[in-house]
Amino acid sequence: MEAQKLLKGIIHETPLQASRTFSAMSESQVYLKLENLQKTGAFKIRGAFVKAARLSAEARAKGLITASAGNHAQGVACAAAHFGVPSIIVMPEAAPSAKVQATEGYGSKVVLHGANYDEAYRHALQLSEEKGACFVHAFDDEDIISGQGTVGLEILQSLPDVETIVVPVGGGGLISGIAAAVKTLKPEVEIIGVQPEQASSGFLSWQAGQRMIVPAPRSIADGLCVQTPGLLPFEMIRQQVDTMCTVSEAELTEAMMLLLERSKLLVEGAGAAPLAALLSGRLPLKGRKTVLVVSGGNVDLGRLAGLTASRNLVS
């Protein structure tokens, strides 16, 4: 609740939108938590702002530095701009141009380094040591997790009788925060995590009961491509997440297109993962009041055009 107070007036309390279309397609009661309409276009501003707000003024003044596949970058950049402090963001070399440009738009210095998040992360740590700036982890941090958990609080406040919440999973900060917040207030709510088949370190870790590594995760859901879940998020996932599943690249693409065509929502691959899971039929959600967390909408439009073309060819 303290994190929610910190964020009041800073972020949008995003809509929870009922979807008759997806309810009919899945024979369940579907609601979309639209974090693609959040400031910066994704939920990440929540955790980034809470982290920055809880630092001392002296620590903040030294600047913020992070590594990110994109959305956390914009969150940290926006938080730094709010407090008037410098920030450096290290992104993988293949980061979507839309996310790079948006991050630079907040006044951050963007450094492109590495083939994936983990390589960018190691470089960012090195830079933070060299410069004495505060490193803001994308997901393995209590403040970040508590900030992301405010998504869950808003869901409960808008839909107290929710039965299931389906969440995309990368490093685990979002789902661990939502699970902690929701299970504290309403432990009977089912929390389900979704990952891409080709970037399934969290799913494999959940199955094995210990953190597993996927050496080269690749997916259209670039924000979910991490080699292994965070240490703190994984412990919370292990204790509080009810089930996890994976979805294919084709299912992710179809979900993105359906959100655009049927709901007029521009959603990135990570944000479409919960809908992909729902429509796959792998989850026993028939008749249940289900919230899909649409985590972000920062899509590279060139990539989207390519997806549309390839989908039309398949059709």
LINKA-V567347 format. One record per backbone hydrogen bond with DSSP energy under -1.0 kcal/mol. CO is the residue of the C=O (numbers start at 0). NH is the residue of the N-H. Records with the same first field share a line. If there is no record, write none. Layout:
# LINKA-V567347
CO = NH / NH
This chain:
# LINKA-V567347
0 = 4
1 = 5
2 = 6
6 = 9 / 10
11 = 13
14 = 33
16 = 31
18 = 22
19 = 23
20 = 24
21 = 25
22 = 26 / 27
26 = 286
28 = 289
29 = 18
30 = 291
31 = 16
32 = 34 / 293
33 = 36
34 = 37
37 = 40
40 = 296
42 = 45
43 = 47
44 = 48
45 = 49
46 = 50
47 = 51
48 = 52
49 = 53
55 = 59
56 = 60
59 = 62
62 = 133
63 = 87
64 = 135
65 = 89
69 = 73
70 = 74
71 = 75
72 = 76
73 = 77
74 = 78
75 = 79
76 = 80
77 = 81
78 = 82
79 = 84
85 = 63
86 = 108
87 = 65
88 = 110
89 = 67
90 = 112
91 = 94
95 = 99
96 = 100
97 = 101
98 = 102
99 = 103
100 = 104
102 = 105 / 107
103 = 106
108 = 88
110 = 90
113 = 92
115 = 119
116 = 120
117 = 121
118 = 122
119 = 123
120 = 124
121 = 125
122 = 126
123 = 127
124 = 128
125 = 129
126 = 130
127 = 131
133 = 64
138 = 140
140 = 144
141 = 145
142 = 146
143 = 147
144 = 148
146 = 149
147 = 150
148 = 152
149 = 153
150 = 154
151 = 155
152 = 156
153 = 157
154 = 158
158 = 161
162 = 189
163 = 290
164 = 191
165 = 292
166 = 193
170 = 229
171 = 175
172 = 176
173 = 177
174 = 178
175 = 179
176 = 180
177 = 181
178 = 182
179 = 183
180 = 184
181 = 185
185 = 188
189 = 164
190 = 241 / 242
191 = 166
192 = 244
193 = 168
194 = 246
195 = 198
197 = 217
199 = 203
200 = 204
201 = 205
202 = 206
203 = 207
204 = 208
219 = 221
220 = 223
221 = 224
223 = 225
226 = 213
229 = 233
230 = 234
231 = 235
232 = 236
233 = 237
234 = 238
235 = 239
236 = 240
242 = 192
244 = 194
246 = 196
247 = 251
248 = 252
249 = 253
250 = 254
251 = 255
252 = 256
253 = 257
254 = 258
255 = 259
256 = 260
257 = 261
258 = 264
267 = 271
271 = 275
272 = 276
273 = 277
274 = 278
275 = 279
282 = 284
284 = 287
287 = 28
288 = 162 / 163
289 = 30
290 = 165
291 = 32
292 = 294
293 = 34
294 = 42
295 = 267
296 = 298
299 = 303
300 = 304
301 = 305
302 = 306
303 = 307
304 = 308
305 = 309
306 = 310
307 = 311
308 = 312
309 = 313
310 = 314
